Amino acid sequence: MDAKVDWLGHATIRIELGGVTVLTDPAIRERIGPLDRKAAPVAHALIEGIDVVLISHLHQDHLDLPSLRRLGDPRLIVPAGSGGIFRSAGHRDVDEFSPGQRTTHGPVTIEIVRADHSGFRPPFGPTAPALGFVVSDGHHRVYFAGDTAIYPEMADLGDLDLALVPVWGWGPNLRGGHMDPRMAAEALTLLRPRLAVPVHWGTFWPKTLDRVKPDRLRLPGREFREAARGLAPDVAIRVLRPGEGLAIPR
């Protein structure tokens, strides 16, 4: 059975494994709060037929309730303690998890792993753990990091075919709990995937900052590839455009 990923932009990735379609951190609107989408709109076909949605944490650029409404009512896998947000919004199939747990959906196993990132939802909360996920169908293992800084246990995630690693944010500067392109390349020395794709860049930008450091919108993917060549030369790197996909290698 074919296995592929499509990067829809920012931290939103469609993953197809074992006949199951997974979507991560849906942010598929043209504007989210103060952020404008600078990439092409998301093709409707890419948000059809979603079986499972993974929510890594509660920040608005990763948990956007209007984006979720566009998906219908798929199964949601969310951080422990956050289920009330989703149920209050009308979602019925909501499962809460903490790092170290796992679940299945058909033939697909989803391992919940930690992320070194704030789990607080501004401005008033709640707070729930930030998560990453390893999705496997027995033939392929795909790591979606969510938002995270480097942490040593990345080396324990096992045999990875593909790592989807965040290399920037949504503005000209980064705060703690994120990786810049070089940090993300350093993370590859722990993760050791066969293939890595940079995400969480090149999609959203504050409207009022169009003229401030626009290179941070355009360059992180290229900078990640260049840093990875020196730090993790055995890892293949593919830099995608939002809306572009690839087959997952065995």
C-alpha positions in Angstrom: 0.0 0.0 0.0 1.3 3.5 -0.9 2.8 5.6 1.9 3.1 9.4 1.3 3.1 12.8 3.0 1.9 16.1 1.8 3.0 19.3 3.5 0.1 21.7 3.5 2.2 24.4 5.2 3.3 25.4 8.7 2.9 22.3 10.9 0.1 20.8 8.9 1.0 17.5 7.2 -1.2 14.9 5.6 0.3 11.5 6.2 -1.1 8.4 4.4 0.0 5.1 5.9 -1.6 1.6 5.8 -4.8 3.0 4.3 -5.2 5.5 7.2 -5.0 9.3 6.6 -3.6 11.4 9.4 -3.5 15.2 9.5 -1.3 17.1 12.0 -2.0 20.4 13.6 -4.5 21.7 11.0 -3.9 25.4 10.2 -5.6 25.7 6.9 -7.3 29.1 6.9 -6.1 32.2 5.1 -5.8 34.1 8.3 -5.3 32.9 11.9 -5.4 35.8 14.4 -2.7 38.3 13.3 -1.1 35.9 10.9 -1.7 35.9 7.1 -1.1 32.9 5.0 1.6 33.8 2.5 1.6 30.4 0.7 -0.9 29.1 -1.8 -4.3 28.2 -0.4 -4.8 24.5 0.8 -6.3 22.4 -2.0 -9.6 21.0 -0.8 -8.6 17.5 -1.9 -5.9 17.5 0.7 -8.3 17.9 3.6 -10.8 15.3 2.4 -11.1 11.8 3.9 -9.1 12.6 7.1 -9.4 9.7 9.6 -7.3 11.0 12.5 -6.1 14.4 13.5 -3.0 14.8 15.8 -2.8 18.0 17.9 0.7 18.5 19.3 -0.1 21.4 21.6 -2.5 24.2 22.2 -1.0 27.3 20.6 -3.3 29.0 18.2 -1.1 28.2 15.1 -1.3 24.5 16.0 -4.8 24.3 17.5 -7.1 26.4 15.3 -10.7 25.4 16.0 -12.2 26.9 12.8 -9.7 24.9 10.7 -10.8 21.8 12.6 -14.4 22.5 11.8 -13.6 22.3 8.1 -12.6 18.6 8.5 -15.9 17.3 9.8 -15.6 15.0 12.8 -12.5 12.8 12.5 -10.9 11.2 15.5 -8.8 13.7 17.5 -5.7 12.7 19.4 -4.9 15.6 21.8 -2.8 16.4 24.8 -4.0 15.1 28.2 -6.2 17.7 30.0 -7.2 19.5 26.8 -10.2 17.4 25.7 -12.8 19.9 27.0 -11.7 22.5 24.4 -12.6 20.1 21.6 -15.8 18.7 23.1 -17.1 22.2 23.8 -16.5 22.9 20.1 -18.7 20.0 19.1 -16.1 17.3 18.5 -17.2 13.9 19.7 -14.3 11.5 19.0 -11.6 12.9 21.3 -8.9 10.9 22.9 -6.4 12.5 25.4 -2.8 11.2 25.7 0.4 11.9 27.6 4.0 11.2 26.5 4.9 7.6 26.7 1.4 6.3 25.7 0.4 4.8 22.4 -2.8 4.0 20.5 -3.8 2.4 17.2 -6.2 3.3 14.4 -6.7 0.3 12.1 -3.3 -1.0 11.1 -1.5 2.2 12.2 0.2 2.6 15.6 0.6 6.1 17.0 3.3 6.6 19.7 2.9 9.7 21.8 6.3 11.2 22.7 7.4 14.3 24.5 8.1 17.7 23.1 10.2 20.4 24.9 7.8 23.3 24.4 5.2 25.3 26.3 1.8 23.7 26.5 -0.1 26.8 27.7 -2.9 28.1 25.5 -2.9 31.9 25.6 -4.3 34.0 27.0 -6.0 32.2 29.8 -5.1 28.5 29.4 -5.5 25.6 29.9 -2.0 24.1 30.1 -1.5 20.6 28.7 1.7 18.7 27.7 3.3 19.4 24.3 3.5 16.3 22.3 5.3 14.7 19.3 4.1 11.6 17.5 5.6 8.6 15.8 3.2 7.1 13.3 3.9 3.6 11.9 2.1 1.0 9.8 4.7 -1.8 10.4 6.6 -0.8 7.2 7.2 2.9 7.7 7.9 5.0 10.8 7.2 8.8 10.6 8.1 11.2 13.3 6.2 14.5 13.6 7.9 16.7 16.2 5.2 19.4 16.7 7.1 22.3 18.2 10.1 21.4 20.3 13.7 22.2 21.3 16.3 19.5 21.0 16.2 17.0 23.9 18.4 13.9 24.5 15.7 11.3 24.3 15.2 12.0 20.6 17.9 9.4 20.2 15.5 6.8 21.6 12.7 7.2 19.1 13.9 4.2 17.1 14.2 3.4 13.4 12.7 6.4 11.5 12.1 6.5 7.8 11.0 10.2 7.8 11.4 13.0 10.3 9.2 16.1 9.9 11.2 18.7 11.9 10.3 22.3 12.7 12.9 24.7 11.5 11.4 28.1 12.3 8.2 29.8 13.5 5.7 32.4 12.2 7.7 35.6 12.8 11.1 37.2 12.5 12.4 35.9 15.9 12.2 32.6 17.8 11.6 32.2 21.6 12.4 29.1 23.7 11.1 25.7 22.8 11.8 26.1 19.1 14.5 25.0 16.7 16.2 27.2 14.1 17.6 25.6 11.0 21.0 24.7 12.5 19.4 23.3 15.7 17.0 21.2 13.6 20.0 19.9 11.7 21.7 19.0 15.0 18.5 17.2 16.0 19.1 14.9 13.0 22.3 13.6 14.7 20.0 12.2 17.4 17.0 11.1 15.3 19.0 9.5 12.5 16.1 9.3 10.0 16.6 8.1 6.5 14.9 11.3 5.2 14.0 14.6 6.8 11.6 17.3 5.7 11.7 20.8 7.2 8.3 22.2 8.3 6.9 25.1 10.4 8.3 27.8 8.1 7.4 29.7 4.9 3.6 29.8 5.5 2.3 32.4 7.9 3.6 35.8 8.6 2.2 38.8 10.7 0.6 41.2 8.3 2.2 44.2 10.0 5.7 42.7 9.6 5.7 42.2 5.8 8.8 44.4 5.5 10.7 43.1 8.6 13.1 40.3 8.0 11.1 38.7 5.1 14.1 36.4 4.7 12.8 34.5 7.8 9.8 33.6 5.7 11.8 32.3 2.7 15.1 30.9 3.8 14.8 28.5 6.8 14.3 25.4 4.6 17.4 26.1 2.5 19.4 26.9 5.6 18.3 23.7 7.2 19.4 21.7 4.1 22.8 23.4 4.1 23.4 22.8 7.8 22.3 19.2 7.6 24.8 18.5 4.8 27.6 19.2 7.3 26.1 17.9 10.5 24.1 14.8 9.3 25.4 13.9 5.8 23.8 10.5 5.9 20.3 11.9 6.1 18.6 12.7 2.8 16.9 16.1 2.9 13.8 17.2 0.9 12.7 20.8 1.0 9.1 21.0 -0.1 6.8 23.8 -1.0 3.4 24.1 0.8 1.1 21.8 -1.1 3.9 19.5 -2.3 4.2 15.9 -1.3 6.5 12.9 -1.6 6.4 9.1 -1.2 7.8 7.8 2.1 10.8 5.6 1.4 11.1 2.1 2.9 
